[in-house]
Amino acid sequence: MSSETQKILSTDGIPLEESLKQAEKKNKIKAFLLVTPLLLFLIITYIIPIADMFSRSIDDKMVTNMLPKTYKAMEQWDGKELPPEEVFEAFYLDYKILVKNKTAGKLQTQLNYEKNGFKSVLKKLARKQKKFEEGNYKEQIMKVHKRWRNVDYWRAIKRRAPAYTYSKYLKGVDMYSNEDGKIVQVSEDRRIHRILWSRTLEVAFFVTLFCFLMAYPIAHLLATLPMKYSNLLMICVLLPFWTSLLVRTASWMILLQQQGIVNDFFVWIGLVTDDNRPEMMYNKTGTYVAMTQILLPFMVLPLYSVMKTISPSLMRAGKSLGATPAVAFFKVYFPLTIPGIGAGCLLVFILAIGYYITPALVGGASGTLISNQIAYHMKSTLDWSFASAMGLMLLTGVLVIYWIYNKLVGVDNIFCSELIKKGRLQ
């Protein structure tokens, strides 16, 4: 009997092996079509916005497109002394067109990002250039304002020549590339972004710590109390989710002010005197209190989900073997809750470093975080490229934290998958 006759055929007369391959291919296509809406959603809401932020953060073609003649004339200029007459003439011709088209404001804003005081200089030039005579543009421009005699302002224009730049990322850590191409720090009085980054990490760390210290006993009570009391406590934990974030923040502003309820209580119990009420608003104290209360449920729920699955008999077994309650807790109970601790801390920390409304309203100047700075550049200065750069730096930091957590604890352990595999959880 030949090999051809030995092949098993399906009801359609097709070899069974080939028929199985076709069926498997169809199942894969069906599975892909089922996840296609989710994939499109992720692409539209996550991938495309992040890609757009990245392109904005490195795109520097706006100034180049507005001053084409100027940058062509600057190709031979070394930047050590004032540019020659040709550069002044080219700049005058480019700027004249911008003023005529009423688009000079964009150039003023962009160059002011590069060098403070540029906007006022360019505005004055826009008013005076109508009286310019043909020729000798260098002398006429320098007469408009003394800053045109400062070579630093022309260097600032030249620095915007590349179509793509990483200067926004350097600016986000208080650094810049000088005329020699070296990366150097800005002057000490202008180093604000490093302070904001360190403050953001500090606030996020302490808020996470306070949430953990408060959430652990609450989650333990939720897991051990009778159902009727546990449900009541759960309602209290979830209550912030049912209230607007703005309302909760405004409530803390009322409670924490010097003449607020908290200070009145401290005076009533004799902890402080009436004329020595502590400042708990527009500083880090208010930020810590408000953010801890708001983010507390995000710590309680992961801990509760883990503690609920831990059998009470484990603690009793530890005590029966001679361990004290403290030893039994730290040797038996606490290690089993580590996945919940890791999940809660990761969630709270990531949310805390990107918080905006609460620090802006409660924190004041000392409570300003990097998210507030991003919002400021998007709404006030309209420097979207710089805001995009800092946003991507913040996103990168979150991804690094997530990667570190995955290496140390493992993302799978968030849901206690390892314990489930071992049969310790039902």
HELIX and SHEET records of a PDB file:
HELIX    1   1 SER A    3  GLN A    6  1                                   4    
HELIX    2   2 LEU A   16  LEU A   42  1                                  27    
HELIX    3   3 ILE A   43  ILE A   47  3                                   5    
HELIX    4   4 ILE A   48  ILE A   58  1                                  11    
HELIX    5   5 LYS A   61  MET A   66  1                                   6    
HELIX    6   6 PRO A   68  ALA A   73  1                                   6    
HELIX    7   7 MET A   74  GLN A   76  5                                   3    
HELIX    8   8 GLU A   85  LYS A  100  1                                  16    
HELIX    9   9 ALA A  104  GLU A  114  1                                  11    
HELIX   10  10 PHE A  118  LYS A  128  1                                  11    
HELIX   11  11 GLN A  129  LYS A  131  5                                   3    
HELIX   12  12 TYR A  137  VAL A  144  1                                   8    
HELIX   13  13 LYS A  146  ARG A  149  5                                   4    
HELIX   14  14 VAL A  151  ARG A  159  1                                   9    
HELIX   15  15 SER A  167  LYS A  171  1                                   5    
HELIX   16  16 GLU A  188  ARG A  190  5                                   3    
HELIX   17  17 HIS A  193  THR A  224  1                                  32    
HELIX   18  18 MET A  227  LEU A  238  1                                  12    
HELIX   19  19 LEU A  239  TRP A  242  5                                   4    
HELIX   20  20 LEU A  245  LEU A  256  1                                  12    
HELIX   21  21 ILE A  261  TRP A  268  1                                   8    
HELIX   22  22 ASP A  274  ASN A  276  5                                   3    
HELIX   23  23 LYS A  284  MET A  307  1                                  24    
HELIX   24  24 SER A  313  SER A  320  1                                   8    
HELIX   25  25 PRO A  325  ALA A  328  1                                   4    
HELIX   26  26 PHE A  329  TYR A  333  3                                   5    
HELIX   27  27 PHE A  334  LEU A  336  1                                   3    
HELIX   28  28 ILE A  338  ILE A  353  1                                  16    
HELIX   29  29 ILE A  357  THR A  358  1                                   2    
HELIX   30  30 PRO A  359  GLY A  363  3                                   5    
HELIX   31  31 ILE A  370  LYS A  379  1                                  10    
HELIX   32  32 TRP A  384  LEU A  408  1                                  25    
HELIX   33  33 VAL A  411  PHE A  415  5                                   5    
HELIX   34  34 SER A  417  LYS A  421  1                                   5    
SHEET    1   A 2 MET A 175  SER A 177  0                                        
SHEET    2   A 2 ILE A 183  GLN A 185 -1                                        
END                                                                             
